[in-house]
Amino acid sequence: MTASSPALLELARRYGVAAEFDDWTGRRTAVAESTLVAVLEALGVPAGTEQERVDALAAHDRQYWQRSLPPIVLGRAAVASSFWVHVTHGDPVELTLFLEDGTERSGLRQLENNRPPYDLGDRLVGEATFELPAHLPLGYHRLRLRVGEFDTETPVVISPATLDLPARLGRRRSWGLAVQLYSVRSKNSWGTGDLTDLTDLAVWSAAEHGAGFILVNPLHAAAPTAPMEPSPYLPTSRRFGSPLYLRVEAIPEFAAVRHRGRIRALRTALNRHADRDATIDRDAAWQAKRTALEQVYRVERSAGREMAYAAYRARQGRSLEDFAIWCALAERYGADWHGWPHALQHPANPEVAAFAAADPQAVDFHRWVQWLLDEQLTVAQATAVQAGMELGVMSDLAVGVDPDGADAWALQDVLALGVTAGAPPDEFNQLGQDWSQPPWRPDRLAEQAYEPFRAVVNMALRHSGGVRIDHIIGMFRLWWIPKGAAPTEGTYVRYDHDAMIGIIALEAHRAGALVVGEDLGTVEPWVRDYLRERGLFGTSILWFESEESGGPLPAERWREYCLSSVTTHDLPPTPGYLAGEHVRLRERLGLLTRPADQELAADRTAQAAWLDELRRVGLLGPDPDTDQIVSALYRYLGRTPSKLLALSLADAVGEVRTQNQPGTTDEYPNWRIPLAGPDGRRILLEEVFADPRAAALCDVMASITARPDRDRM
């Protein structure tokens, strides 16, 4: 049943809930009334009956007029903006801006506002509008309102009008490796790739082949219990990292551990197990690594190291405490906090503090592990830049978190319960996607001045010269699915993109970093223009770049401010894609909505069009083999104006298998495929460094970024 109640439609409009939308084919689709009601309920708005809707509209009006100042005031550098003030009708207003540098500004100019006062019952409330000056410094400021004896404050955020390119990059083009780090094991790592391996990859690609960055999968934390979640895009926390990526031997205190041979024996046994296992065993890796870390934890730290640890704890504050306590609780009661004793299900409850006080070492161990990660990430970024990279590490920020995990527990008051985030059906996922992640509540984010969101962005930029933001269109609108419903039964909920993109731009400016938005899928046309205006890069995947007619988009018409690549982690590596592996895999898993022979035929037609395009521009001869096609596809990226180009490490070594098949969980070993060559034999990092195929493709990337004028001819 579609929505017909004017009150329900108005309520949906006020809360940014779409009552209709255009699907991926351009067809206007009405949202079912049951979906609107469920989504509004997740926003704390009862809307099941007509009376509830009328009451909710009245409550929304009262809430707006009862607030003296907006929950946050947003501005851009060099652009004047405005904000409203509510006071008892006729009362004089005194406003003062307290800037981040300690200075004060008063005398803000009042603008015309002829809106009539609102009757709250006990008083009339008037609305005044004031101008936020155009040339305020960037940063996080405070605005104070004083009316007689009453005063209140609200945050003011001034973000860059446009995020400038990092100075180290300048106007040059740059290329980088795209790496699924966990899949790239070296002789000295612990069953999975780690931060020392990341550092070595950065040095190799920069010093030997001129790479300017290394794009790594999200390094977010997973729960410290078995079975560990394999997906880097379904973390327990986006504010902290996974200790699986630690290199134990790189911890300074390791040198003082007695019986270090026992730790090395643990690593040797783990790697033998990894050699025999067809997939990555994170549980075995963490069990061995945790045993080793416990021995290092018992080593007494020097005075300087103790001060560094104390400084880290002070910087991270309450968020680190909550995360460490959650980890200790998860080890005691399991990784799903919904099943814990009721008194422990909210971080503010006194029973949670009592638990932490009763076992301080269990909590401190997880604080300490995060400090070590912070240190090793610092080393990775510094070493990458010293090796010659303009950007260094480019981190990856996942779109959400595990509903049963640490962030969902600590931030539950800011997340929407009763719904999950996902994506509507599109050409490549025709059943839609349910990511099982609780989305931010736009209203609660605003009430908390976006502090939880700012913390997530700050962490992503802390050790990197750039960040890729997964599904950045979720900063504009996100597909909400009522729990228990199919992905097709969701709807869009709008966010304040000016606030969220503004905070991203400000944090990136302060970090001297670049921001890449993954803007694939169903995107409103104006969104890409807005992101470009604010200085954020987009994303282009060769196979998806097409004209309206369906043919390949000529290279000269690709976007300039873009990270362009041939493939992505949600598709097979290019050799597998060329073989139609993505179609055959979806057929085996029952994910196709039309016969496989039709899908394969359509895929062959699309690939043939791209091969014709490669021949048209002189990059491919007759009867090419797979390696020649892959090389030509990457050379084609050099014909585009895109400033950033990415080479998949899987493509570089000739891997065939995909890392992830969207729409599946255990049906396919997602995120558990160790890096291998075209013959399926596992490749260690040391072999990558000596692989002629990898060197050849890296040199292709170096040539097309070092001589752009020639390559665009």
Number of C-alpha atoms within 10 A of each C-alpha: 9 14 18 11 13 12 19 25 17 16 22 21 14 12 18 18 26 20 23 15 14 12 13 15 10 9 9 11 13 15 20 17 19 17 22 26 22 22 30 23 18 19 21 14 21 18 25 16 12 14 12 15 23 17 15 19 19 11 12 15 12 14 10 12 20 14 12 19 21 19 18 20 22 19 25 24 19 16 14 13 15 15 17 16 18 22 23 19 16 11 12 10 14 14 20 16 22 19 18 14 10 8 8 13 13 12 10 14 13 14 13 9 12 10 9 11 18 18 14 13 7 6 12 15 21 20 19 18 16 18 14 22 17 14 13 19 17 20 18 17 20 17 20 16 20 15 14 10 5 7 12 12 19 19 21 23 24 26 28 25 18 18 24 17 17 18 11 15 17 10 10 12 19 24 31 31 26 23 20 24 23 27 25 27 24 21 14 18 24 28 32 25 25 26 23 22 25 27 22 18 23 29 24 17 26 27 16 15 20 24 31 31 30 31 27 19 21 26 27 25 26 28 24 24 16 14 12 17 19 19 17 22 24 23 31 31 25 28 23 25 24 23 25 26 26 27 21 24 18 14 15 13 18 18 12 12 17 12 9 16 10 11 21 16 12 18 22 17 14 22 22 11 16 21 14 8 11 12 16 22 20 21 18 19 21 24 17 19 23 17 12 21 23 12 16 23 16 11 14 12 15 10 9 9 13 12 12 14 17 13 13 18 18 11 11 15 11 12 18 20 20 22 26 24 27 29 26 23 22 19 15 11 13 18 25 17 21 15 12 15 10 11 12 21 19 17 19 12 12 11 16 19 15 11 15 20 13 11 12 12 13 17 22 17 18 21 22 19 20 23 22 20 21 18 17 22 23 14 16 24 25 18 18 30 22 14 21 18 28 23 27 30 30 29 25 25 26 22 21 25 25 23 23 20 24 31 25 23 24 22 15 18 14 22 24 24 22 17 24 27 27 26 24 25 18 15 11 11 17 16 18 20 21 23 20 18 25 24 25 24 21 20 19 16 22 19 15 14 20 20 13 17 17 16 15 16 22 19 20 28 26 19 24 29 28 26 27 26 24 19 18 23 23 23 19 18 20 24 24 29 31 23 17 10 13 14 23 17 17 30 28 25 24 18 23 16 18 17 22 19 19 23 25 24 25 25 24 28 20 12 17 19 26 24 25 24 22 20 20 15 17 17 14 12 8 8 15 18 13 14 21 17 13 20 20 24 26 25 21 22 15 21 18 14 17 15 11 8 7 11 16 21 18 16 19 14 13 19 18 17 18 22 24 26 24 22 22 20 18 13 17 26 27 28 20 19 19 17 16 18 20 20 19 16 17 18 17 12 14 9 18 18 12 10 9 15 12 10 17 17 12 12 18 15 13 17 18 13 15 20 20 16 20 19 14 11 13 11 18 19 15 7 8 12 9 15 16 13 20 21 20 22 22 23 20 23 26 30 21 21 20 26 20 24 29 26 26 24 22 29 25 24 23 24 25 23 24 25 24 20 21 19 17 15 13 6 10 17 16 18 22 20 20 29 28 20 19 15 9 13 11 19 19 17 22 15 13 22 15 10 15 13 17 20 18 15 24 26 17 19 26 22 18 24 24 17 12 16 11 11 16 15 7
